[in-house]
């Protein structure tokens, strides 16, 4: 008869079976890891970007970003709150000096302008009537004044005659006194006329001055209204390209609201933005290099906005070649703000193999091997980086991303063939 196995034996067999399975799994994993390691130590030559270390100069720079903008831009705004009646151009159209870009409703402006012209006519008529009245009254007063002078002269002659007659006894003393009184009265009346003429002239001058001031005020209003009408005509005063227009016909626009932008696309500038951590290192007139595709354009910082918004400093760059053919409005560019420049240094083309200054590593090609080197990186800009230590002039450096191989000392370069 068969006997049941002892429990101890059964347990031991189960343990041995489990161990065999674990050992097999470990061997498989180790094999896979070894295979991956062996495979990872080989690099395909076609996947590598290399650059030769050379002797040259390098600009130490702060990196910023920016956009290409037209150097000159004409902005049309609505002078009043009104509505858009018509659109005559669309973005991208060429426009010329004197072209009407769109039509704003001018009914209220025209009505007010006509009212002011009527008010001007009334004031001018009032001025004319006042001048006529003044001249006529002054003429009458001056005539009375001349007549009074003649009257006084006649009275003075009469007084002389009466006094002579009185001396020979042919006239009474009362006759002399009466003529003398008439003379005094005439002289007083002459003085009153003189004062009246002066006062009346001053009053008329004051009235005329008041009317003239009213005319000047209404003239200023008419000029302002005419200016608003000219602005409401929405005409451009230069040649350019319509880059934007408020094309919602029938919509309301407020006074001062932008309704169109006309750009001169012959010359450009750059608007740059940089973190405010560099606020102590960025100044007006600093040299910059603007990287556009594979071209570098030089320029200088023309102005810096005094206000920092959300930790960003905005500055304007004036390019040396403002009309470079590769410039396009709103094109995004990289900017290097030059802080210093070093000459006669070992430099290598910039690439993803390095991230910043200081101690790092790089792979240098020796025969068919990529050998890891400890290096020290100095100045860095968009195009170049300075190698202070670890690489010599003439050596080939892998500048593509090698982060996954950073723990290897050597890597074999496999020919694609």
C-alpha positions as CSV (number, residue, x, y, z in Angstrom):
1,X,0.0,0.0,0.0
2,X,1.1,3.6,-0.7
3,X,1.9,5.7,2.3
4,X,1.1,9.4,2.7
5,X,4.2,11.6,2.4
6,X,5.5,13.2,5.5
7,X,4.3,16.9,5.9
8,X,7.9,18.0,6.3
9,X,8.9,16.6,3.0
10,X,5.9,18.2,1.3
11,X,6.8,21.6,2.7
12,X,10.5,21.3,1.7
13,X,9.5,20.4,-1.9
14,X,7.2,23.4,-2.1
15,X,9.9,25.7,-0.8
16,X,12.4,24.3,-3.4
17,X,9.9,24.8,-6.2
18,X,9.3,28.5,-5.1
19,X,13.0,29.1,-4.9
20,X,13.5,27.7,-8.4
21,X,10.9,30.0,-9.7
22,X,12.4,33.0,-8.0
23,X,15.9,32.2,-9.2
24,X,14.6,31.9,-12.8
25,X,12.8,35.2,-12.6
26,X,15.9,36.9,-11.2
27,X,18.1,35.4,-13.9
28,X,15.6,36.7,-16.6
29,X,15.5,40.2,-15.1
30,X,19.3,40.3,-14.7
31,X,19.6,39.2,-18.3
32,X,17.3,41.9,-19.5
33,X,19.1,44.5,-17.5
34,X,22.5,43.3,-18.8
35,X,21.1,43.3,-22.4
36,X,19.7,46.9,-21.9
37,X,23.1,48.0,-20.5
38,X,25.0,46.4,-23.3
39,X,22.7,48.0,-25.9
40,X,22.8,51.4,-24.1
41,X,26.6,51.5,-24.3
42,X,26.4,51.8,-28.1
43,X,25.4,55.0,-29.9
44,X,24.3,55.3,-33.5
45,X,26.5,57.9,-35.2
46,X,23.5,59.4,-37.1
47,X,21.8,60.3,-33.8
48,X,24.6,62.4,-32.6
49,X,25.2,66.1,-33.1
50,X,28.8,67.1,-32.7
51,X,30.8,70.3,-32.7
52,X,34.5,71.0,-32.8
53,X,35.9,73.1,-29.9
54,X,37.5,76.2,-31.2
55,X,39.4,79.3,-30.1
56,X,37.4,82.5,-30.3
57,X,35.4,85.2,-28.5
58,X,32.2,84.8,-26.6
59,X,29.7,87.3,-25.3
60,X,28.5,86.8,-21.8
61,X,24.8,87.5,-22.0
62,X,21.4,87.5,-20.3
63,X,18.8,85.6,-22.3
64,X,15.4,87.3,-23.1
65,X,12.5,86.8,-25.4
66,X,10.9,89.3,-27.7
67,X,8.6,90.0,-30.7
68,X,9.3,91.9,-33.9
69,X,7.1,95.0,-34.2
70,X,6.9,97.7,-36.9
71,X,9.1,100.6,-35.9
72,X,6.4,103.1,-36.8
73,X,2.7,102.5,-36.4
74,X,-0.2,104.9,-37.0
75,X,-3.1,104.4,-34.7
76,X,-6.6,105.7,-35.5
77,X,-9.0,106.3,-32.6
78,X,-12.6,107.4,-32.4
79,X,-12.9,111.1,-31.3
80,X,-16.4,110.6,-29.9
81,X,-18.8,107.9,-28.8
82,X,-20.5,106.9,-32.1
83,X,-21.2,103.9,-34.4
84,X,-19.3,102.4,-37.3
85,X,-21.2,102.9,-40.6
86,X,-18.9,101.3,-43.2
87,X,-15.6,99.5,-43.6
88,X,-13.4,100.3,-46.7
89,X,-10.3,98.2,-46.1
90,X,-9.4,94.8,-44.6
91,X,-6.2,93.8,-42.7
92,X,-3.3,93.3,-45.1
93,X,-4.5,96.0,-47.5
94,X,-2.0,98.7,-48.6
95,X,-3.3,102.1,-47.6
96,X,-2.0,105.5,-48.7
97,X,-1.9,109.0,-47.2
98,X,-5.4,110.5,-47.3
99,X,-7.3,107.1,-47.6
100,X,-10.5,106.8,-45.5
101,X,-10.2,103.5,-43.6
102,X,-13.8,103.3,-42.3
103,X,-16.8,105.6,-41.9
104,X,-17.9,106.7,-38.4
105,X,-21.4,108.2,-37.9
106,X,-20.9,112.0,-37.8
107,X,-24.5,113.2,-37.5
108,X,-24.2,114.6,-34.0
109,X,-20.8,116.2,-34.8
110,X,-22.2,117.9,-38.0
111,X,-25.2,119.1,-36.1
112,X,-23.1,120.7,-33.3
113,X,-20.7,122.1,-35.9
114,X,-23.6,123.8,-37.8
115,X,-25.0,125.2,-34.5
116,X,-21.6,126.7,-33.6
117,X,-21.3,128.3,-37.1
118,X,-24.7,129.9,-36.6
119,X,-23.7,131.1,-33.1
120,X,-20.6,132.6,-34.7
121,X,-22.6,134.5,-37.3
122,X,-24.9,135.9,-34.6
123,X,-21.9,137.1,-32.6
124,X,-20.3,138.6,-35.6
125,X,-23.5,140.4,-36.4
126,X,-23.7,141.6,-32.8
127,X,-20.2,142.9,-33.1
128,X,-21.0,144.7,-36.3
129,X,-24.1,146.4,-34.8
130,X,-22.2,147.4,-31.7
131,X,-19.5,149.0,-33.8
132,X,-22.1,150.9,-35.9
133,X,-23.9,152.1,-32.8
134,X,-20.7,153.1,-31.1
135,X,-19.4,155.0,-34.1
136,X,-22.7,156.8,-34.5
137,X,-23.0,157.8,-30.8
138,X,-19.5,159.0,-30.6
139,X,-19.9,161.0,-33.8
140,X,-23.0,162.7,-32.2
141,X,-21.1,163.4,-29.0
142,X,-18.1,164.7,-30.7
143,X,-20.3,166.9,-32.9
144,X,-21.9,168.3,-29.7
145,X,-18.5,168.8,-28.3
146,X,-17.3,170.8,-31.3
147,X,-20.5,172.9,-31.2
148,X,-20.0,173.6,-27.5
149,X,-16.5,174.8,-28.2
150,X,-17.9,177.2,-30.9
151,X,-20.5,178.3,-28.4
152,X,-17.9,179.0,-25.8
153,X,-15.9,181.0,-28.3
154,X,-18.9,183.0,-29.3
155,X,-19.8,183.7,-25.6
156,X,-16.2,184.7,-24.9
157,X,-16.4,187.3,-27.8
158,X,-19.7,188.5,-26.5
159,X,-18.3,188.9,-23.0
160,X,-15.5,191.1,-24.4
161,X,-18.0,193.3,-26.2
162,X,-20.3,193.7,-23.1
163,X,-17.3,194.5,-20.9
164,X,-16.2,197.3,-23.3
165,X,-19.7,198.7,-23.4
166,X,-19.8,198.5,-19.7
167,X,-16.6,200.5,-19.5
168,X,-18.1,203.3,-21.6
169,X,-21.4,203.2,-19.7
170,X,-23.4,201.7,-22.5
171,X,-24.1,198.4,-20.7
172,X,-25.1,197.4,-17.2
173,X,-22.9,195.4,-14.9
174,X,-25.7,192.7,-14.8
175,X,-25.3,192.2,-18.5
176,X,-21.6,191.5,-18.0
177,X,-22.4,189.0,-15.2
178,X,-25.1,187.3,-17.3
179,X,-22.7,186.7,-20.2
180,X,-20.0,185.6,-17.8
181,X,-22.4,183.0,-16.3
182,X,-23.3,181.7,-19.7
183,X,-19.6,181.2,-20.4
184,X,-19.1,179.3,-17.2
185,X,-22.1,177.1,-17.9
186,X,-20.9,176.3,-21.4
187,X,-17.4,175.4,-20.1
188,X,-18.9,173.0,-17.6
189,X,-21.1,171.5,-20.3
190,X,-18.0,171.1,-22.5
191,X,-16.2,169.3,-19.7
192,X,-19.2,167.0,-19.2
193,X,-19.3,166.2,-22.9
194,X,-15.6,165.4,-22.8
195,X,-16.1,163.0,-19.8
196,X,-19.2,161.5,-21.6
197,X,-17.2,160.9,-24.7
198,X,-14.4,159.2,-22.8
199,X,-16.8,157.1,-20.7
200,X,-18.9,156.1,-23.7
201,X,-15.8,155.1,-25.6
202,X,-14.6,152.9,-22.6
203,X,-18.1,151.3,-22.3
204,X,-18.2,150.5,-26.0
205,X,-14.6,149.1,-25.9
206,X,-15.6,146.9,-23.0
207,X,-18.7,145.7,-24.9
208,X,-16.7,145.1,-28.0
209,X,-14.0,143.2,-25.9
210,X,-16.7,141.0,-24.4
211,X,-18.1,140.2,-27.9
212,X,-14.6,139.5,-29.2
213,X,-13.9,137.1,-26.3
214,X,-17.2,135.3,-27.1
215,X,-16.1,135.1,-30.7
216,X,-12.7,133.7,-29.7
217,X,-14.4,131.1,-27.5
218,X,-16.8,130.0,-30.3
219,X,-13.9,130.0,-32.8
220,X,-12.0,127.6,-30.5
221,X,-15.0,125.4,-30.2
222,X,-15.4,125.5,-34.0
223,X,-11.8,124.5,-34.5
224,X,-12.1,121.7,-32.0
225,X,-15.3,120.5,-33.6
226,X,-13.6,120.7,-37.0
227,X,-10.7,118.6,-35.6
228,X,-13.2,116.0,-34.3
229,X,-14.8,115.9,-37.7
230,X,-11.4,115.4,-39.4
231,X,-10.6,112.6,-36.9
232,X,-14.0,111.1,-37.4
233,X,-13.2,110.9,-41.1
234,X,-10.8,108.1,-40.1
235,X,-8.2,109.0,-42.7
236,X,-4.6,107.8,-42.5
237,X,-1.8,110.3,-42.9
238,X,0.9,108.0,-44.2
239,X,1.5,105.0,-46.4
240,X,1.5,101.5,-44.9
241,X,-0.3,98.2,-44.3
242,X,-3.5,98.0,-42.4
243,X,-2.6,95.6,-39.7
244,X,-5.9,95.7,-37.7
245,X,-9.3,97.3,-38.0
246,X,-12.5,97.2,-35.9
247,X,-14.7,95.7,-38.5
248,X,-17.9,95.3,-36.6
249,X,-20.2,97.5,-38.7
250,X,-23.0,99.0,-36.6
251,X,-21.2,98.5,-33.3
252,X,-20.6,101.4,-30.9
253,X,-17.2,102.7,-30.2
254,X,-16.2,105.0,-27.3
255,X,-14.2,108.2,-27.4
256,X,-10.5,107.3,-27.5
257,X,-11.1,103.7,-28.6
258,X,-8.7,102.3,-31.2
259,X,-10.4,101.6,-34.5
260,X,-7.5,100.8,-36.8
261,X,-3.7,100.3,-36.9
262,X,-1.6,101.1,-39.9
263,X,2.0,99.8,-39.9
264,X,5.1,100.7,-41.8
265,X,6.5,97.3,-42.7
266,X,9.7,98.7,-44.1
267,X,11.5,99.1,-40.8
268,X,11.1,97.2,-37.5
269,X,12.0,97.2,-33.8
270,X,12.0,94.5,-31.1
271,X,10.0,94.5,-27.9
272,X,11.8,92.4,-25.4
273,X,10.8,90.8,-22.1
274,X,13.0,89.6,-19.3
275,X,12.6,88.5,-15.7
276,X,12.9,91.2,-13.0
277,X,15.7,89.2,-11.4
278,X,17.9,90.9,-13.9
279,X,16.7,94.4,-13.1
280,X,20.1,95.4,-11.7
281,X,21.9,94.2,-14.9
282,X,19.9,95.7,-17.7
283,X,20.4,99.3,-18.8
284,X,19.6,101.6,-21.7
285,X,22.1,101.5,-24.6
286,X,23.3,98.0,-23.7
287,X,24.3,96.0,-26.8
288,X,22.0,93.1,-27.8
289,X,22.0,90.3,-30.4
290,X,18.6,89.3,-31.8
291,X,18.5,85.7,-33.1
292,X,16.2,85.3,-36.1
293,X,16.3,81.7,-37.5
294,X,20.0,81.3,-38.2
295,X,20.8,85.0,-38.4
296,X,22.1,87.2,-35.6
297,X,21.1,90.9,-35.8
298,X,22.9,93.4,-33.6
299,X,21.2,96.4,-31.8
300,X,20.9,98.3,-28.6
301,X,18.4,98.8,-25.8
302,X,16.6,102.0,-26.8
303,X,14.3,102.3,-23.7
304,X,13.1,100.4,-20.7
305,X,9.6,100.6,-19.3
306,X,9.8,102.0,-15.7
307,X,7.1,99.7,-14.4
308,X,7.5,95.9,-13.8
309,X,4.4,93.9,-14.6
310,X,4.0,90.4,-13.1
311,X,7.7,90.1,-12.5
312,X,8.6,91.0,-16.2
313,X,10.6,93.9,-17.4
314,X,9.7,95.2,-20.9
315,X,12.3,97.0,-23.1
316,X,12.6,98.2,-26.6
317,X,15.5,97.3,-28.9
318,X,16.6,99.4,-31.8
319,X,18.1,97.2,-34.5
320,X,21.2,98.3,-36.5
321,X,19.6,96.8,-39.6
322,X,16.0,97.8,-39.2
323,X,15.0,96.7,-42.7
324,X,16.5,93.2,-42.7
325,X,14.6,91.0,-45.2
326,X,13.8,88.3,-42.7
327,X,11.9,90.5,-40.3
328,X,8.1,89.8,-39.9
329,X,5.7,91.6,-37.7
330,X,4.8,89.7,-34.4
331,X,7.6,87.2,-35.1
332,X,9.0,85.6,-31.9
333,X,12.7,85.9,-31.4
334,X,15.4,85.2,-28.8
335,X,17.5,88.1,-27.5
336,X,20.9,88.1,-25.9
337,X,21.6,91.2,-23.7
338,X,25.4,91.5,-23.8
339,X,26.8,92.1,-20.3
340,X,30.5,91.5,-21.2
341,X,32.7,89.9,-23.9
342,X,35.6,87.5,-23.6
343,X,38.3,86.9,-26.2
344,X,40.7,84.0,-26.9
345,X,38.7,81.4,-25.1
346,X,37.8,77.8,-25.8
347,X,34.2,77.7,-27.1
348,X,31.8,75.1,-28.3
349,X,28.4,75.5,-30.1
350,X,25.6,75.6,-27.5
351,X,23.3,72.6,-27.3
352,X,21.1,70.5,-25.0
353,X,24.1,68.7,-23.5
354,X,24.8,71.6,-21.1
355,X,22.4,73.4,-18.8
356,X,23.9,76.5,-17.4
357,X,27.3,77.5,-16.0
358,X,29.6,75.8,-13.6
359,X,30.7,72.2,-13.2
360,X,29.2,69.7,-15.6
361,X,30.2,66.9,-18.0
362,X,30.4,66.3,-21.7
363,X,31.2,63.4,-24.0
364,X,34.2,63.8,-26.3
365,X,34.8,61.6,-29.3
366,X,38.1,59.6,-29.1
367,X,38.5,57.2,-32.1
368,X,35.1,55.4,-32.1
369,X,34.3,56.0,-28.5
370,X,32.4,58.7,-26.6
371,X,34.4,59.4,-23.5
372,X,32.9,61.2,-20.5
373,X,34.8,64.3,-19.3
374,X,34.2,66.5,-16.3
375,X,34.2,70.1,-17.5
376,X,33.7,73.6,-16.2
377,X,31.5,75.9,-18.2
378,X,32.0,79.7,-18.1
379,X,30.1,82.3,-20.2
380,X,27.0,81.0,-22.0
381,X,24.8,82.6,-24.7
382,X,22.4,81.4,-27.3
383,X,25.1,80.3,-29.7
384,X,28.2,79.5,-27.7
385,X,29.4,78.3,-24.4
386,X,32.9,78.8,-22.9
387,X,34.8,75.7,-21.8
388,X,37.1,76.8,-18.9
389,X,38.4,73.3,-18.2
390,X,38.0,69.7,-19.6
391,X,38.1,70.2,-23.4
392,X,40.8,71.3,-25.7
393,X,40.7,73.2,-29.0
394,X,40.1,70.8,-31.9
395,X,38.3,68.1,-30.0
396,X,34.9,66.9,-31.2
397,X,32.2,67.3,-28.6
398,X,28.7,65.6,-28.6
399,X,26.3,68.5,-28.2
400,X,23.0,66.5,-28.3
401,X,21.3,65.5,-25.1
402,X,23.3,62.8,-23.3
403,X,21.5,62.8,-20.0
404,X,20.5,59.1,-20.2
405,X,24.1,58.1,-20.5
406,X,25.5,60.3,-17.7
407,X,26.5,57.3,-15.6
408,X,28.7,55.8,-18.4
409,X,32.4,56.5,-18.6
410,X,32.6,55.4,-22.2
411,X,30.2,54.7,-25.0
412,X,30.9,52.9,-28.3
413,X,29.9,54.8,-31.4
414,X,28.3,52.5,-33.9
415,X,28.5,53.2,-37.6
416,X,25.1,53.2,-39.2
417,X,26.4,51.1,-42.1
